[in-house]
Amino acid sequence: MRTKNILECEHINVRLFNQKTGQWFKSNYGPT
């Protein structure tokens, strides 16, 4: 159970990171 929770947190962090980098690319390079 503990490992599952850690994996879920990692997955959420990756999603947030992708969301932020996606917005950064859009603001810097415009829509692709």
C-alpha positions as semicolon CSV with decimal commas, in nm:
position;residue;x (nm);y (nm);z (nm)
1;M;0,000;0,000;0,000
2;R;0,279;0,240;0,089
3;T;0,450;0,182;-0,245
4;K;0,123;0,239;-0,428
5;N;0,077;0,575;-0,254
6;I;0,431;0,679;-0,349
7;L;0,368;0,581;-0,711
8;E;0,043;0,779;-0,714
9;C;0,222;1,086;-0,579
10;E;0,492;1,047;-0,844
11;H;0,225;1,019;-1,114
12;I;0,050;1,335;-0,990
13;N;0,381;1,522;-0,978
14;V;0,462;1,415;-1,334
15;R;0,121;1,534;-1,453
16;L;0,163;1,871;-1,281
17;F;0,515;1,903;-1,423
18;N;0,393;1,824;-1,774
19;Q;0,110;2,074;-1,735
20;K;0,350;2,349;-1,625
21;T;0,604;2,278;-1,899
22;G;0,323;2,263;-2,154
23;Q;0,204;2,610;-2,049
24;W;0,564;2,735;-2,053
25;F;0,620;2,611;-2,407
26;K;0,292;2,767;-2,520
27;S;0,376;3,105;-2,367
28;N;0,731;3,103;-2,509
29;Y;0,684;2,939;-2,850
30;G;0,317;2,983;-2,919
31;P;0,077;2,705;-3,024
32;T;0,241;2,420;-3,209
